[in-house]
Structure formats: structure tokens, C-alpha cells
Amino acid sequence: MSYQAIIERVFLDRYREGDTSVEFVREDLIVTAKDLGVPVPRNVGDVLYAFRYRRALPEAVAETAPQGKEWTIRGAGQAAYAFRLVTVNRVVPNPALLTIKVPDATPEIVAAHAMSDEQALLARIRYNRLLDIFLGVSAYSLQNHLRTTVEEIGQIEVDEIYVALDSHGRQFVLPVQAKGGGDQLSVVQSEQDLLWCRQRLPDLICRPVLAQFAADELIALFEVTLDDDEIRVVQEKHYRLVPASEITPADLLRYRNSS
């Protein structure tokens, strides 16, 4: 409850009707906790992480958003942040989408010792070349958990970065953000990834990807882009990794007819 009380007070103390951006700094969270008489979080950054990826913002915050809009929390510089209005905040897998079975090429020793949902998801994507399948490119992992900075935003972290090539010789950079368990995908991360690509690798075509474990270890992949200053989903596919023997002639016929 202390997280909710802190973030709600920080917003309401600064918000004025009609605002589309409400800025604050990390120190404001500490001061607000003391003012409210609630424990100061040991990890102040976890308050922000919780409302960016795990929890909905308090109702008192959400109800100030106009119809069709919602608030997000975004970086706004070194130790600075802002509540900002967007059309869509979180990307959620479509339960009606066709599931595509893929022969599981994950080494058993890797599957047995995966340390977390997020790491397990990234490993499965990598060993099964799911980005190649999803985007129709040859993709190569370049770096994991890149911590870097973006002008006007501050520090960001990208779960994994790929570079890729297609049959026309075009080269791409593919920033991947992955979520497992109860965490939710957020458009904030993809927007930051796009800005980083434009600043650091401007000669490569940036195609951000969001990945999430859905029900029964279904892997949902989304390609997103920035359109009219909003993150939009370009395409979404669902994959399930199975032994090759579980892919039936009926499955293959279904995939042929759906292409």
C-alpha cells in the first residue's frame, strides 16, 4: 500500500487540470514517503518499476486521464521522470490468435538451469531463432542487458539487442524487451529503444520487439513502431515450442492455409 500512496501523492501534488505531462524527480518519492509517514522504500527505483511494468496506477491518478488516454511514467533525464498521457500503455497478447508450433531446439541443459522467467524467455528466443522466424531475417545476438543512456530520457536498459540482415542486404537493429511471470509489457520501453537506435545506430533499420510468456509457456512476440508519437503494434505472433513429434500433418495443413 505504501507504493500506491507515495506515487498517488507525488502525482496529485503536481497535477493541474489539463496537464499532459507531470514531472518529478527520484528524491520526491523519498520526501513524499516521509510526509505520509510510511516506510521509505529501500529501493526507491522499485516504486517506479512497479507502476511501469507490474501494477496499474492508482485510481485517483487514472481517473484524471481523458477518455481513450492513460498515464505512463517515463524517464525525463538523470533521476528525473514524468507522468505522460498516451493512447495505449501496455501491450497484451491477443487470446484469439493462432498458436504456431515450433520444434524446440533449446538445449536441455539450458532449459534445466534457466534462472528466471525473463532469462528463460530470452534463451528460448535465441536458441530457437524465433526472431528469424517472426521477422523473416537472419538475426544475431549482439549484447544482453545493455545499460545505456538516451538524450532527454536518461538511463535505460535493453534486455537484448540483435543485429540482422535480410535477402535484400538491408541491415537491422532489433532491441528486444522481454517479460515473464506477472510483469507486463510497456510501450515506454519500446519508445526508449527506438530513440536509442536513432541516436546510436542511425544507419540501421530499427525494429523493436516485445516478448512475453503467456499462458502455458506460450511465447507472444510483437513488432512495434512509432507512429504519430505513439507506439503501435505492427504484427503479433504466438509460438509454442514442442518436440518435433508433436507437430502433426493437421498442424502443417492449418499453417499452410493461414499463410
N, C-alpha and C positions, 0 to 999 in steps of 0.2 A: 504493500500500500504506500510505502514511503516514496518509491519511484514515481508513482502516479501523482501523489500530492506535490512533489517537487516540480515535475515537468508542467503540471497544470498551473501552478503559481507563477513559474517563470514566464509562461505564455500570457496568462491573463494580466499580469502586471505591466506587460509591454504592448499588448494588442490594443489597437484602436479600430473602431468600426470602419470597414473599407480597406484595411491593410491587406496586401497580398504577400508581404514579407515581414517577418518579425525577427529581429536579430538579437542574439545574446552571446555570452562567452562562457567558457567552462567554469570560471570562478563563480558565475551567477548561480550555478547549481549548488555549490557549497554554501554560499551565503543564504540561499533560499532554504536549504535544509535546516540551517541553524535558526533562521527566523521562524520556521514552522515547529521547531522543537522535535524534529525527527532525526534519527541517526544519519550522520553524514556517510554516504556510501564509501566503502574502502576503495572501490574502483569507480570513480566518477564517470569514466567513459562508458561503463556498462549501462548507465541510465540511458544514455543516448542510443547505444546499440539495441537495447531492449525495445525502444519505441520506433527504431528504424526498421527492425527486422523480425521482432518476436511478438510484440503487442500492438494493439490498436491504441491510438492516442486517447486520453480521457474524453468522456462525452462532452464536458464543458469546453474542450478545445474543438472537437469535431463539429459541434453544433454552430460554431461561428462561420463555418465554410459555406459558401453559396451552393445551391443545388448543382450537382454534377461536378463539384470540386472537392478536394480533400487536402489536408495539410501533410507535408513531409518535413523531415528535418534534414538539412543539407549542410555540408561544410561551407564556410564563408571566409576562410583564411586560417592563420595559425591560432588554434584554440578558440576559434570563433565559429558560430553556427547560425542558421536561420530557419525558422518555420516558413515554408513557402507553399503557396497554393498550386496544385497541379490537377489535371483532369483524372489521371489514373496513378495510383501509387504502387500497389502490389500486383504482381503477375501470378495468376493462379492457374494450374493445369485444368484443361477442359475435360471433364469426365466422359464426354461423349465421343472423344477422339479415338480412332482406330489404334490398337496396340500392335506394333511391329516386333516380331520375334527375331532376335539376332543370336547366332551361335556364340556362346560365351567363351571368349579367349582369355579371360582373366586367369593368370597363373594361380594355382590353388594355394600356394604359399602366401601370395599377396592377399587373396581373399580371406585366408585364415587369420592374418595378423593386421588387417586394416584397423587403424586406431580410432577412427571416428566416422560418423555418417558422412561428413563433408569429404574427408580424405578418401573414404571408400568409394564415394561417388566419382571423385576426380580420377582415381586409379582405374575404375571401370571404364570411364570415358576414354582414358588414354590407351589402355591395353586393347580395347575393342574398336579403336579408331572410329568412335561414334561421330566425331566432328567431320571426318571424311565422308561418312555415310550421310549425315544430316545436311551438310553444305555442298557436297559434290566437289570437294577439293582434296588435295594431299596436304595434310596438316601435321606440323611437327612441334612438339612441346619445347618452348624456349626457356621459360622460367616459372617457378612456383612461388606463390605468396610474395609478389613484388610489392614492397612498401616504397612509395614514392610520393611526390607532391604534384599538385595541379595548380596553376596560377589561379588566384581568386577563390580557390576552394580550400587548399591546404593539403594535409596528408591524406592519402588513400591507400588501400590495399587491394590488389587484384589477385584472386585465388590462383589463376594460372593463365599464362599467355602463350598462344601458339602463333607461329607464322605459317603461311600456307601458299600454295600455288595451284592454279587451275590449268585446264588444257589450252587456254589462250595465252599463257605466260603471265597472266595478271598475278600480282603478289598481294597477300592479305595479312593483316594482323587480327588475331581473334582473341580478345580478352574474355575470359570465362569466369563467371561468378556462380558458385555452387552453394546450395543449401540442402541440408538433410534434417531429419527429425522435425522439431516443431518450428524451426526458423522459416521465415517467409522471404521470398524473393522481393526485391525492391527496385524500382526504376532508378532510384537515386544512384545506385552503384553503376548501372549501365551508362547513365549520363556522364558520370565522372570518368568512366573508362573511355568513352568517346572523346571527351575533351583531352584526356591524356594522350590518346592516339594521335590526335590532330597536332598536339604540341611537340611530341617526341618522335613520331614516325609518320610525318605528313605525306611521304611518298607511297605508303602502303594503304590499301583499302581496308577500312576498319569495319568489322562485322562482329559486334558484341553478341555473346551467347550467355543465356541464363540456363542453369541446370538445376533440377530438383528431383530428389527421391520422392515419388508419390506413393500411393498405396501398394503394398506387396512388392516393394523394391522396383516398381515401375520407374523408369528414367524419363522425365519430361525435359525436352530441350526447346528453347525459344531463341530465335534470332530476332533482335530488336534493332531499331534505328531511331534517329532523332528527326522528327517532322514537326514543323511549326512550334519548335521549342518544347515539344512533348515527346516522350519515349513511346513508340508504337511497336507492336508485335508484327514482324514481317511474316514469320511462319512458326508453327509449333508441331513437333512430332513426339510420339511416345514410343519408347523401346523397352523390351523386356529381354534380358539376357538369359538364355536357356541352353541346355545341352542340344547339340545338333539333331539328335534323335527325336526331340520334341517338336521339331518343325515339320508339319505334315504336308502332304500334297494339297490338302484343302487350304492350308495357310498360304502356300505359294500361289494357288489359283486366286485367292482373295486379294493378295498383294498385286498380282498381275492385273486384275480387273479394276483396282483402285488407283493405278498409276495414270 
